[in-house]
Amino acid sequence: MLAGLVRTIRSRLLYKMLISYSILTLVPLVVVSAAFYVRSDQLLEKKETETVQQDLNVTASKIDARLHEVRKLLSELGRQEAIRSLLLMDAREGTNPAGEDHRRQEAAAAELMQSELEQARNNVGDFVDNLYLINKAGDIYATDSSKRLQYVSAFRLLPFEFPNVPQWAFFTDYQRMACDLKLYAGGAAMTSETEIGMLVLTIDPAKASQLYDTYERGTFYIANADNLIVSSSNLSDIGNLLGSGGQEDRLVVRQKSQTSDFQYVRIATAGANALVKKQTLFALAVTLAAWAAVFITTYQILKRITHPIRRLYRLMRKAELAEYHIFPNIRGQDEIAMLCRGYNQLVTRTEQLIETNYKSELRVREAELKAIRMYINPHFLYNILEYISVISQAPDKAKYVPDVVRKLSGIFRYSITPGGTFVPLATELQYVESFLQIHQYRYGERLQYAIVLPVMFRLAAVPRFMLQPLVENCILHGIDRLPEGGKIEIEVKEADYHLEIVIRNPSPEEEAVPEGHSPRASEHRAKRGLGSGMDNINDRIRHHFGSDYGVKLTRDGSFVTVQATIPIQIWQEESTG
């Protein structure tokens, strides 16, 4: 394939010149663009870090504000009398999981926690996952029906410096960030004896990533002081250690949270940052635009030289296929224009010669067609008159002579009536039936016929007197040679979108070839008497419709079938063929 492309380029002057000018223009532009890219990468690396840091500060402030709202909400919940009363009641009465009072108390607590959860989602955001109230005995009242907390003991061990101040856990619970608040008896010191329970609020890990969804996946993390990832857009990263980011092609920027011990980590591509990429794309666009301008200009100049030659070459190739076209709009007086004018003169002379020969051939074909039609009418009239002579000599059939003459006059009038070459198929079959009725007077019961013409084909256009010679052959070479006679069947049908007229009649079996005789003798006897009529109809059909149509004769045992195939065309009164 590559070798073929090289041969094509080498064989065309336009391609070679375009490639040469493109290389001469593109190489310097590429060198300038590459130098600009390298220099810009060095100068803007610092700018990239500052830009990422500023962007991270904005994101950190937004997330800090939401985390502060969560802590404030949890602090307010810890001061609610209903929650503290519930924990103090548990502390006074102890736990009795099987008691009816405990079940009512548990139901009331769950209802209270669910109400507080819905209010928290409305006030803070739908990223709030669940609320858990844990008494000192370890019972959990939760909005989570499964009461699932992965590290209950770890929440108890979290250090608290000030009372009623929530603390963000430095670990995750089922991949969820969690905020914990220890509750103590009112006015009491922060000791294990005065502790009455805990409130834990968890954050939905998937919805928490919406706080920084402006970043691409895997470029922003929330981690604790030990680089343990507590929130990420990729949930599978939560709980893993964050890499050091020491790769040369990575820029890691960290920002400490103001409301927790978390840190926000932004990972960006070092060096060719977004600004450098924009500048590089701009330089590339300028390079391509300059190259395109040179390419188009070169093409416009060169095509004035090569395009006429290529066009003349294509016209000459078409002329080889007998498609002659003049080269239009010749301009200039140079050698190429002279060559094109010479080609036009050659084409004009060739078309004149072809037209002269075509008209001569057409006149010959028209003369042949007229001769064929002139043959058909006298031949048909002679046969009918001979039939009238035969039946007039028979006393029992002489009475039919007037009717035969009347039908003959109708057929003859049909054959000589001026008009188009084509007639409706129904009309053609009507006169074929008259022709068969004339012969029934002669053969009597020996001749039977059946005509099947679907209504949809009644107006199909057929050449005038196309079927009569075929039916006459059926009588001469079939019925007349069989003592018992037979039946002629005419059927009109469609096959492969063509119109087929099938004529079937019984015929004597073919004679065997005597020993020592050529098989061609039998073939000649089989076609004897069928040649002129069949050939005439076949020539007429091919003359009107082309070589794809015509008449075909086949033998199947004691029956002969003639199949005439023509295109399906609707007859119109003005049809002239």
C-alpha positions in Angstrom: 0.0 0.0 0.0 2.8 2.4 0.9 4.7 1.5 -2.3 1.5 2.3 -4.3 1.1 5.6 -2.6 4.8 6.5 -3.4 4.3 5.6 -7.0 1.2 7.7 -7.2 3.0 10.7 -5.8 6.0 10.3 -8.0 3.8 10.0 -11.1 2.0 13.3 -10.5 3.7 16.7 -10.7 1.0 18.4 -8.5 1.6 16.0 -5.6 5.3 16.3 -5.8 5.3 20.1 -5.8 2.7 20.3 -3.0 4.8 18.0 -0.8 8.0 20.0 -1.5 6.5 23.4 -0.7 4.7 21.9 2.4 8.0 20.5 3.8 9.8 23.8 3.2 7.1 25.7 5.0 6.2 23.2 7.8 9.6 22.4 9.1 10.5 26.0 10.2 7.1 26.5 11.7 7.4 23.3 13.7 10.8 24.2 15.0 9.5 27.6 16.2 6.5 26.0 17.9 8.5 23.4 19.7 10.9 26.0 21.0 8.0 28.1 22.2 6.5 25.1 23.9 9.7 24.2 25.8 10.3 27.8 26.9 6.7 28.3 28.0 6.8 25.1 30.0 9.8 26.4 32.0 8.4 29.9 32.6 4.9 28.9 33.5 5.6 26.0 35.8 5.6 28.3 38.7 2.5 30.0 37.5 0.8 26.6 37.3 1.6 26.0 41.0 0.2 29.4 42.0 -2.9 28.9 40.0 -3.5 25.4 41.4 -2.9 26.7 44.9 -5.4 29.6 44.5 -8.0 27.3 43.1 -7.4 24.8 45.9 -7.8 27.6 48.5 -11.3 28.4 47.0 -12.3 24.8 47.1 -10.9 24.3 50.6 -12.9 27.3 51.9 -16.1 25.9 50.4 -15.6 22.5 51.9 -14.5 24.0 55.3 -17.8 26.0 55.4 -19.8 22.8 54.9 -17.8 20.9 57.5 -18.3 23.7 59.9 -22.1 23.6 59.3 -22.0 19.9 60.2 -20.1 20.5 63.4 -22.5 23.3 64.3 -25.5 21.1 63.6 -24.1 18.3 65.7 -23.4 20.8 68.6 -26.9 22.0 68.5 -28.3 18.5 68.5 -26.1 17.8 71.6 -27.8 20.6 73.5 -31.3 19.4 72.7 -33.2 18.4 75.9 -35.0 15.5 74.3 -31.7 13.8 73.3 -30.1 14.4 76.7 -33.2 13.3 78.6 -33.2 10.0 76.6 -29.5 9.3 77.5 -30.0 10.3 81.2 -33.1 8.0 81.4 -31.0 5.2 80.0 -28.3 6.0 82.6 -30.8 5.9 85.5 -32.9 2.9 84.5 -30.2 0.8 82.8 -31.1 -1.3 79.7 -33.7 -3.9 79.4 -33.8 -5.1 75.8 -36.8 -7.3 76.4 -38.9 -4.8 78.3 -41.9 -3.1 76.8 -40.8 0.3 78.1 -37.4 -0.1 76.4 -39.0 -0.9 73.0 -41.3 2.2 73.3 -38.3 4.2 74.2 -36.3 2.9 71.3 -39.1 3.6 68.9 -39.4 7.2 70.2 -35.7 7.7 69.9 -35.6 6.4 66.3 -38.5 8.7 65.4 -36.6 11.6 67.0 -33.4 10.8 65.2 -35.2 10.5 61.9 -36.8 13.9 62.3 -33.4 15.4 63.2 -31.8 13.7 60.1 -34.3 15.1 57.7 -33.9 18.6 59.2 -30.1 18.2 59.0 -30.3 17.3 55.3 -32.6 20.3 54.7 -30.3 22.7 56.5 -26.8 21.4 55.6 -27.2 19.3 52.5 -28.2 15.8 51.3 -24.7 14.5 51.7 -25.6 13.9 55.4 -25.8 10.1 55.6 -27.1 9.0 59.1 -27.3 10.0 62.7 -26.4 7.7 65.5 -27.1 8.2 69.2 -25.1 5.9 71.5 -25.8 5.7 75.2 -23.1 4.8 77.8 -24.2 1.1 77.8 -23.6 0.9 74.0 -27.2 0.9 72.8 -27.5 2.6 69.4 -30.5 4.7 68.4 -30.0 5.4 64.7 -31.7 6.5 61.5 -29.9 3.6 59.9 -32.2 0.6 60.3 -29.3 -1.8 60.5 -27.6 0.4 63.2 -24.3 -0.2 61.4 -21.2 1.5 62.8 -17.9 -0.1 62.0 -15.7 1.4 64.8 -17.9 2.2 67.8 -15.0 1.8 70.3 -12.8 4.1 68.2 -15.3 6.9 68.5 -15.2 6.6 72.3 -11.4 7.0 72.2 -11.4 10.2 70.2 -9.8 13.0 72.3 -12.0 16.0 73.1 -10.5 19.2 74.4 -13.7 21.2 74.9 -17.1 20.2 76.0 -20.0 20.3 73.4 -17.4 20.7 70.6 -17.7 18.0 67.9 -14.6 16.3 66.6 -14.0 14.9 63.1 -12.8 11.4 63.2 -9.4 10.8 61.7 -10.6 7.4 60.2 -13.6 6.4 58.1 -16.5 4.2 59.0 -17.6 2.1 56.1 -15.8 4.6 53.8 -17.9 7.5 55.4 -16.4 10.6 57.1 -17.8 10.8 60.6 -18.2 13.7 63.1 -18.4 12.6 66.8 -19.7 14.5 69.8 -19.4 13.2 73.4 -22.2 14.2 75.7 -21.8 14.8 79.4 -24.2 15.4 82.3 -25.1 19.1 82.5 -22.5 21.2 84.4 -20.3 18.2 85.1 -16.6 17.9 84.2 -15.5 16.0 81.2 -14.8 12.6 82.8 -15.7 9.1 82.0 -18.1 9.0 85.0 -20.1 12.0 83.8 -20.2 10.9 80.1 -23.8 10.0 79.2 -23.4 9.1 75.5 -22.3 10.1 72.0 -23.7 11.6 68.9 -22.2 10.5 65.6 -23.0 12.0 62.2 -21.8 10.3 59.0 -21.3 11.7 55.5 -22.4 9.8 52.4 -19.1 9.2 50.5 -20.6 9.4 47.0 -22.5 12.6 47.7 -19.6 14.1 49.6 -17.6 14.1 46.3 -20.1 16.5 44.9 -18.5 19.2 47.0 -15.5 19.1 44.6 -17.1 17.7 41.4 -15.5 20.4 39.3 -12.2 18.4 39.4 -11.5 15.4 37.3 -11.7 12.0 38.9 -8.5 11.1 40.8 -7.2 14.7 41.0 -8.6 15.8 44.4 -8.6 14.1 47.8 -9.5 14.8 51.4 -6.9 13.0 53.7 -6.0 13.0 57.4 -2.7 14.1 58.8 -1.3 10.7 58.1 -2.2 10.8 54.4 -5.1 8.3 54.8 -7.7 9.2 52.2 -11.1 9.8 53.8 -12.9 11.2 50.7 -12.4 10.7 47.0 -14.5 10.7 43.8 -13.1 7.1 43.4 -14.7 5.3 46.3 -12.2 2.5 46.0 -9.4 4.9 47.0 -11.0 5.7 50.4 -9.1 4.0 53.2 -5.8 3.9 51.2 -2.7 5.9 51.7 -2.2 8.8 49.4 1.0 8.6 47.3 3.8 11.0 47.9 3.3 12.6 44.5 7.1 12.7 43.9 6.7 11.8 40.2 8.2 14.3 37.9 5.1 14.7 35.8 2.8 15.3 38.8 2.2 18.4 40.8 0.8 17.8 44.4 -0.5 20.9 46.3 -1.8 20.5 49.9 -4.1 22.8 51.9 -4.8 22.4 55.6 -8.4 22.5 56.7 -9.4 25.3 59.1 -12.1 23.4 60.8 -10.6 19.9 61.2 -7.4 17.9 61.1 -8.0 17.1 57.4 -5.9 18.3 54.5 -7.0 18.9 50.9 -4.8 17.5 48.2 -4.9 18.6 44.6 -3.0 16.7 42.0 -2.2 18.3 38.7 0.1 17.8 35.7 3.4 19.5 36.2 5.0 21.6 33.5 2.6 21.8 30.5 -0.4 23.1 32.5 -3.7 24.3 31.0 -2.3 27.7 30.2 0.7 26.2 28.4 -1.5 23.8 26.6 -3.7 26.7 25.4 -0.7 28.6 24.2 0.7 25.5 22.5 -2.6 24.8 20.8 -2.7 28.4 19.7 0.8 28.1 18.3 -0.1 24.9 16.6 -3.2 26.5 15.1 -1.1 29.3 13.8 1.4 26.8 12.4 -1.4 24.8 10.7 -3.1 28.0 9.4 0.2 29.2 7.9 0.9 25.8 6.4 -2.7 25.6 5.0 -2.4 29.1 3.5 0.9 28.1 1.7 -0.7 24.7 0.7 -3.8 26.3 -0.7 -1.8 29.0 -2.5 0.6 26.5 -4.0 -2.3 24.2 -5.0 -4.1 27.1 -6.8 -1.0 28.0 -8.7 -0.1 24.5 -9.6 -3.5 23.3 -10.6 -3.7 25.9 -13.3 -0.9 23.8 -14.9 -1.7 20.2 -13.9 -5.5 20.3 -13.7 -6.1 20.8 -17.5 -3.8 18.0 -18.2 -5.5 15.7 -15.7 -8.9 16.6 -17.1 -7.8 16.0 -20.6 -6.5 12.6 -19.6 -9.9 11.7 -18.0 -11.7 12.8 -21.2 -9.5 10.6 -23.3 -10.1 7.6 -21.0 -13.8 8.2 -21.5 -13.4 8.5 -25.2 -11.9 4.9 -25.1 -15.3 3.8 -23.7 -17.1 5.7 -26.5 -18.1 8.6 -24.2 -17.1 11.7 -26.1 -17.1 15.1 -24.2 -15.7 18.4 -25.3 -13.2 20.2 -23.1 -15.1 23.3 -22.1 -13.9 26.9 -21.3 -10.4 26.7 -22.8 -8.5 29.8 -21.8 -5.1 31.1 -22.8 -2.9 30.5 -25.8 -0.2 28.3 -24.3 0.8 24.8 -25.2 -1.9 23.2 -22.9 -4.6 25.3 -24.5 -3.5 24.3 -28.0 -3.5 20.6 -26.9 -7.1 20.9 -25.6 -8.4 22.6 -28.7 -6.8 19.9 -30.8 -8.6 17.3 -28.7 -12.0 19.1 -29.2 -11.5 19.0 -33.0 -10.8 15.3 -32.8 -13.9 14.6 -30.7 -16.1 16.7 -33.0 -14.9 14.8 -36.1 -15.3 11.5 -34.4 -18.9 12.2 -33.3 -19.8 13.3 -36.9 -18.5 10.0 -38.2 -20.4 8.0 -35.6 -23.6 9.9 -36.3 -23.3 9.2 -40.0 -22.8 5.5 -39.5 -25.6 5.3 -36.9 -28.1 6.9 -39.1 -27.2 4.6 -41.9 -27.5 1.5 -39.7 -30.9 2.8 -38.4 -32.2 3.1 -41.9 -31.2 -0.5 -42.5 -32.9 -1.7 -39.4 -36.1 0.2 -40.2 -36.1 -1.4 -43.7 -35.7 -4.8 -42.2 -38.6 -4.2 -39.8 -40.9 -3.1 -42.6 -39.9 -6.1 -44.7 -40.8 -8.4 -41.7 -44.2 -6.8 -41.3 -44.9 -6.9 -45.0 -44.0 -10.6 -44.9 -46.4 -11.3 -42.0 -49.6 -9.9 -43.5 -49.4 -11.7 -46.9 -48.3 -14.9 -45.3 -51.1 -14.9 -42.8 -53.7 -13.9 -45.5 -52.5 -16.7 -47.8 -52.9 -19.4 -45.1 -56.4 -18.2 -44.1 -57.6 -18.2 -47.7 -56.2 -21.7 -48.1 -58.2 -22.8 -44.9 -61.4 -21.2 -46.5 -60.8 -23.2 -49.6 -60.5 -26.4 -47.6 -63.6 -26.0 -45.5 -65.7 -24.8 -48.5 -65.1 -28.2 -50.2 -66.5 -30.0 -47.2 -70.3 -30.1 -47.4 -70.7 -30.2 -43.6 -68.4 -27.2 -43.1 -69.3 -25.0 -46.1 -72.0 -23.3 -44.0 -69.2 -21.8 -41.8 -67.6 -20.0 -44.7 -69.6 -16.7 -44.2 -68.6 -16.5 -40.5 -65.0 -17.4 -41.3 -64.9 -14.6 -43.9 -66.4 -12.2 -41.4 -63.8 -13.0 -38.8 -61.1 -12.9 -41.4 -62.2 -9.4 -42.5 -62.0 -8.3 -38.8 -58.5 -9.7 -38.4 -57.4 -8.2 -41.7 -58.8 -4.8 -40.8 -57.0 -5.0 -37.5 -53.7 -5.8 -39.3 -53.9 -2.9 -41.7 -55.5 -0.3 -39.5 -53.1 2.7 -39.1 -51.9 3.4 -35.7 -49.1 2.7 -33.2 -46.9 -0.3 -33.3 -48.1 -1.3 -29.9 -51.6 -2.4 -28.9 -53.2 -3.6 -25.6 -52.6 -7.2 -24.8 -56.4 -7.7 -24.4 -56.9 -6.5 -28.0 -54.1 -8.7 -29.3 -55.6 -11.8 -27.6 -59.0 -10.9 -28.9 -57.9 -11.3 -32.5 -55.8 -14.4 -31.6 -59.1 -15.9 -30.3 -60.8 -15.0 -33.6 -57.9 -16.7 -35.4 -58.4 -19.8 -33.3 -62.2 -19.8 -33.9 -61.6 -19.8 -37.7 -59.4 -22.9 -37.3 -62.0 -24.6 -35.1 -64.3 -24.7 -38.1 -61.7 -26.7 -39.9 -60.5 -29.0 -37.1 -63.7 -29.3 -35.1 -63.2 -31.1 -31.8 -59.5 -31.7 -32.6 -58.7 -28.1 -31.7 -59.4 -26.8 -28.1 -57.9 -23.7 -26.6 -57.8 -21.8 -23.3 -56.7 -18.2 -22.7 -55.7 -17.0 -19.2 -55.3 -13.2 -19.0 -55.2 -11.6 -15.5 -57.1 -8.2 -15.3 -53.9 -6.4 -14.3 -52.2 -7.2 -17.7 -55.1 -6.3 -20.0 -53.6 -2.9 -20.8 -50.0 -4.2 -21.1 -48.4 -2.9 -24.3 -47.3 -5.6 -26.9 -46.2 -5.3 -30.5 -49.1 -5.6 -32.9 -49.5 -9.2 -34.4 -46.9 -10.6 -32.1 -48.9 -13.6 -30.9 -50.7 -14.7 -34.2 -47.6 -16.2 -35.8 -46.8 -18.1 -32.6 -50.3 -19.6 -32.4 -50.3 -20.4 -36.1 -47.1 -22.5 -35.5 -48.9 -24.4 -32.7 -51.6 -25.3 -35.2 -49.4 -26.2 -38.2 -46.8 -28.2 -36.2 -48.9 -29.5 -33.4 -52.6 -29.9 -33.9 -52.5 -30.5 -37.6 -49.9 -33.4 -37.2 -51.9 -35.2 -34.4 -54.8 -37.3 -35.4 -56.5 -36.8 -32.0 -55.7 -33.1 -32.0 -55.1 -31.3 -28.7 -55.5 -28.1 -26.7 -53.6 -24.9 -27.1 -53.1 -23.1 -23.7 -52.2 -19.4 -23.6 -51.2 -17.9 -20.2 -50.1 -14.4 -19.3 -48.1 -14.0 -16.1 -45.3 -12.0 -14.4 -41.9 -13.4 -13.7 -38.9 -11.5 -12.3 -40.7 -8.2 -13.0 -41.1 -9.1 -16.7 -44.2 -10.0 -18.7 -44.3 -13.6 -19.9 -46.7 -14.9 -22.5 -46.6 -18.7 -22.5 -48.2 -20.8 -25.3 -48.2 -24.5 -24.8 -49.5 -27.1 -27.2 -49.1 -30.9 -27.9 -46.7 -31.9 -30.6 -45.6 -35.2 -32.2 -42.5 -36.8 -30.5 -39.2 -36.0 -32.2 -38.0 -38.6 -34.6 -34.9 -40.6 -33.7 -31.7 -40.0 -35.6 -31.0 -42.9 -37.9 -27.7 -44.6 -37.6 -25.0 -42.9 -39.6 -26.8 -39.5 -39.7 -25.7 -36.4 -38.0 -27.6 -35.2 -34.9 -28.0 -31.9 -36.7 -30.5 -33.5 -39.1 -32.9 -34.2 -36.2 -32.4 -30.7 -35.0 -33.2 -29.4 -38.5 -36.4 -31.5 -38.6 -37.4 -30.2 -35.2 -37.1 -26.6 -36.3 -38.4 -27.2 -39.8 -41.3 -24.8 -40.6 -40.7 -22.9 -37.3 -37.8 -20.8 -38.3 -39.2 -17.8 -40.2 -42.2 -17.1 -37.9 -40.3 -17.5 -34.7 -37.3 -15.6 -36.0 -39.5 -12.7 -37.1 -41.2 -12.4 -33.8 -37.9 -12.7 -31.9 -36.3 -10.0 -34.1 -39.3 -7.7 -33.5 -39.1 -8.1 -29.8 -35.3 -7.5 -29.7 -35.7 -4.5 -32.0 -38.2 -2.8 -29.6 -36.9 -3.9 -26.2 -33.3 -5.0 -26.6 -31.3 -8.3 -26.5 -32.5 -9.2 -23.0 -35.9 -10.1 -24.3 -37.2 -12.4 -27.0 -38.9 -15.8 -27.7 -37.7 -19.2 -26.4 -39.0 -22.6 -27.5 -38.7 -25.7 -25.3 -39.9 -29.3 -25.6 -41.1 -31.4 -22.7 -42.0 -34.9 -23.9 -45.0 -34.6 -26.2 -45.6 -30.9 -25.4 -43.9 -27.8 -26.9 -43.8 -24.5 -25.0 -43.2 -21.1 -26.5 -42.3 -18.4 -24.0 -42.3 -14.7 -25.2 -40.7 -12.3 -22.6 -41.1 -8.5 -22.8 -41.0 -5.7 -20.3 -44.2 -4.7 -18.5 -45.3 -1.4 -20.0 -48.8 0.2 -19.9 -50.3 0.8 -23.3 -51.1 4.4 -24.2 -53.0 5.6 -27.2 -50.2 7.7 -28.5 -47.7 4.7 -28.3 -45.9 4.3 -31.5 -43.1 2.0 -30.5 
